[in-house]
Amino acid sequence: MLNIYDTHFHLDLQKSRAEVLTEIELNKIYTIAVTNLPPLYEKLKNEIDNKYVRVALGFHPELLNQYQKYIPQMWSLLPDVKYIGEVGIDLKTSKDSKNLQISFFEELITRCNDDGNKVLTIHSRMAAAEVVSIIGDRFNGKIILHWYSGSKQVLQNAINNGYYFSVNHAMLNSESGIRIVANIPNDKLLIETDSPFVNIDSSNYSQLFQIKKTIENLALFKSINVDELKILLWNNFINIITV
């Protein structure tokens, strides 16, 4: 299975990083390894030397209030980083820090827009309207809405703005997720695992296995030949990374 990828993978949270990196290398899995805090980004960046892995600078919205001391570090690292994530707004578990999250995300988008050519993988749980409104329709880079779960109207706004959407196995196994995927244009679809938070089979933690099963399920749902879908998904990924 050639030309495969994972746009949202928590490499630093894997139980056996060495095994994961070996699998990535052997199977040529182009992986965006998201992080949750700037110091965790720096640590992973210094430890990883794999041509298929791109470490993303992240600041998870659920951690923002507790770790505000790292905000200056985020801004100092940002100009030299192409891949950003996991970032965004979460109004389900972290509603108390809504104002801080919005302020931080607004500044992040402004800075990324000024720098240009960045790829963002974005968390928007119960905050899709806020996220899409802040990013707008003239972002100077590429936006991936990770595990989108917002309304159909906001989804359409995001599509009109040119955003992409990364789909994982869990989305294809819920009624709400299926409704959302049904409305995403094929040329805006991307694949993610969100491992280790999503796992298809508790006895099989293989990243390759999860990617393959997700593509197979997506092909069935979209009524597309698996090989044709692989080509479509790969072309979408190329469009993302060649900003």
C-alpha positions in Angstrom: 0.0 0.0 0.0 1.9 3.0 -1.3 1.5 6.7 -0.7 -0.3 6.6 2.6 -0.4 9.1 5.4 -1.8 10.2 8.7 -2.6 13.8 9.3 -3.2 13.6 13.0 -1.1 11.1 15.0 0.1 11.5 18.6 3.5 9.9 18.3 4.7 11.1 21.7 1.9 9.3 23.4 2.5 5.9 21.8 3.5 3.0 24.1 6.3 1.8 21.9 7.7 4.7 19.9 10.5 2.6 18.5 8.0 0.1 17.0 5.8 2.8 15.7 8.8 4.5 13.9 9.9 1.2 12.4 6.3 0.7 11.0 6.3 4.2 9.6 9.7 3.7 8.0 8.9 0.3 6.5 5.5 1.3 5.1 6.4 4.9 4.2 3.6 6.4 6.2 3.8 10.1 5.9 2.9 11.3 9.3 2.0 14.6 10.9 2.9 14.0 14.6 0.9 16.5 16.6 1.9 17.7 20.0 0.0 19.2 22.9 2.4 21.8 24.3 5.4 23.7 23.0 8.0 22.0 25.3 6.6 18.6 24.2 7.1 19.7 20.5 10.7 20.7 21.2 11.4 17.4 23.0 9.9 15.3 20.2 11.5 17.4 17.5 15.0 16.8 19.0 14.4 13.0 19.4 12.9 12.2 16.0 15.0 11.7 12.8 12.6 10.1 10.3 12.0 11.3 6.8 8.3 10.4 6.9 7.5 12.2 10.1 6.7 15.9 10.4 6.5 17.1 14.0 3.8 19.7 14.5 3.9 22.5 17.1 0.9 22.3 19.3 -0.9 23.8 22.2 -4.0 21.8 23.0 -7.0 24.1 24.0 -7.8 21.9 27.0 -4.3 22.6 28.4 -4.1 26.3 27.6 -5.4 27.6 31.0 -3.2 25.4 33.1 0.0 26.0 31.0 -0.3 29.7 30.1 3.4 30.1 31.0 4.2 28.4 27.7 2.4 30.9 25.5 5.5 33.0 24.9 7.4 29.8 23.9 4.6 29.1 21.3 5.1 32.5 19.7 8.9 32.3 19.7 8.8 28.9 17.9 6.0 29.6 15.5 7.8 31.5 12.7 10.1 28.5 12.0 7.5 25.8 12.0 5.4 24.7 9.0 3.1 22.2 10.7 0.9 23.4 13.6 -1.3 21.2 15.8 -3.0 20.2 17.8 -4.5 23.6 18.3 -8.0 25.1 18.4 -10.9 25.7 20.8 -12.7 23.2 23.0 -16.0 24.3 24.6 -17.0 20.9 25.9 -14.4 20.2 28.6 -12.8 23.6 28.9 -15.7 26.1 28.6 -14.4 28.0 31.7 -11.4 29.2 29.7 -13.4 30.2 26.6 -12.2 33.8 26.5 -8.5 32.8 26.9 -8.9 30.1 24.2 -10.5 32.5 21.8 -7.9 35.2 22.4 -5.1 32.7 21.9 -6.6 31.2 18.8 -7.2 34.6 17.3 -3.6 35.6 17.8 -2.4 32.2 16.5 -4.4 32.6 13.3 -3.1 36.2 12.8 0.5 35.1 13.3 0.2 32.1 11.0 -1.6 34.2 8.4 1.2 36.8 8.5 3.9 34.1 8.2 2.1 32.2 5.5 2.3 28.7 4.1 1.5 26.8 7.3 -0.5 23.7 7.7 -2.8 23.6 10.7 -4.7 20.6 12.2 -7.4 22.0 14.3 -9.5 20.8 17.3 -13.1 22.3 17.3 -15.2 20.3 19.7 -18.4 22.2 20.4 -16.6 25.3 19.0 -16.8 24.8 15.2 -18.6 28.1 14.7 -16.1 30.0 16.7 -13.1 28.3 14.9 -14.4 28.9 11.4 -15.4 32.5 12.1 -11.9 33.3 13.5 -10.0 31.6 10.6 -12.3 33.2 7.9 -12.0 32.7 4.1 -8.6 34.2 3.4 -6.2 32.2 5.4 -2.7 32.2 3.9 -2.0 28.5 4.3 -4.0 25.2 4.7 -6.6 24.3 7.3 -7.5 20.8 8.4 -10.5 20.4 10.7 -9.6 17.3 12.7 -12.6 15.1 13.6 -15.1 17.8 12.7 -18.4 17.5 14.7 -20.1 20.8 14.2 -23.3 21.7 12.4 -24.1 21.3 8.7 -24.3 25.0 8.2 -20.8 25.7 9.7 -19.5 22.7 7.7 -20.7 24.3 4.5 -19.0 27.6 5.5 -15.8 25.8 6.1 -16.1 24.0 2.8 -16.7 27.4 1.1 -13.6 28.7 2.8 -11.5 25.9 1.3 -10.7 23.9 4.4 -10.0 20.2 4.5 -11.4 17.6 6.9 -9.5 14.6 8.4 -11.6 11.5 9.0 -10.9 8.7 11.4 -12.5 5.3 12.1 -14.7 6.6 14.9 -16.4 9.1 12.6 -17.4 6.3 10.3 -18.9 4.4 13.2 -21.3 7.0 14.5 -24.5 8.4 13.0 -23.4 12.0 13.5 -20.0 11.3 12.0 -21.5 9.6 8.9 -23.9 12.5 8.3 -20.9 14.9 8.4 -18.7 12.7 6.1 -21.6 12.4 3.6 -21.5 16.2 3.2 -17.7 16.6 2.8 -16.6 16.9 -0.9 -14.3 14.1 -1.9 -11.5 16.6 -2.8 -11.5 17.9 0.8 -11.2 14.5 2.5 -8.1 13.5 4.4 -7.3 10.5 6.6 -6.2 10.5 10.2 -6.0 8.0 13.0 -5.9 10.2 16.1 -4.0 7.4 17.7 -3.9 6.5 20.6 -7.3 8.1 21.3 -9.0 6.2 18.5 -8.4 2.5 18.1 -10.3 0.1 15.8 -9.1 -3.1 17.5 -7.8 -3.2 21.0 -5.6 -6.2 20.0 -4.1 -4.4 17.0 -2.4 -1.0 17.6 -0.8 -0.9 14.2 -1.1 2.5 12.6 -1.0 0.9 9.1 -3.9 -1.3 10.0 -6.0 1.6 11.3 -5.3 3.6 8.1 -6.2 0.8 5.8 -9.4 -0.1 7.6 -10.5 3.6 7.6 -9.8 3.9 3.9 -11.7 0.6 3.2 -14.7 1.8 5.2 -14.6 5.2 3.6 -14.6 3.7 0.2 -17.7 1.6 1.0 -19.5 4.6 2.4 -18.6 6.8 -0.5 -19.2 4.0 -3.1 -15.7 4.5 -4.5 -13.2 1.8 -5.6 -10.6 1.5 -2.9 -7.7 2.1 -5.3 -9.4 5.1 -6.8 -10.0 6.5 -3.3 -6.3 6.0 -2.3 -5.3 8.1 -5.3 -7.9 10.8 -4.5 -6.8 10.9 -0.8 -3.1 11.1 -1.8 -3.7 14.0 -4.2 -5.6 15.8 -1.4 -2.6 15.3 0.9 -0.2 16.6 -1.7 -2.3 19.7 -2.0 -2.1 20.2 1.7 1.7 19.8 2.1 2.7 21.8 -0.9 1.6 25.2 0.4 
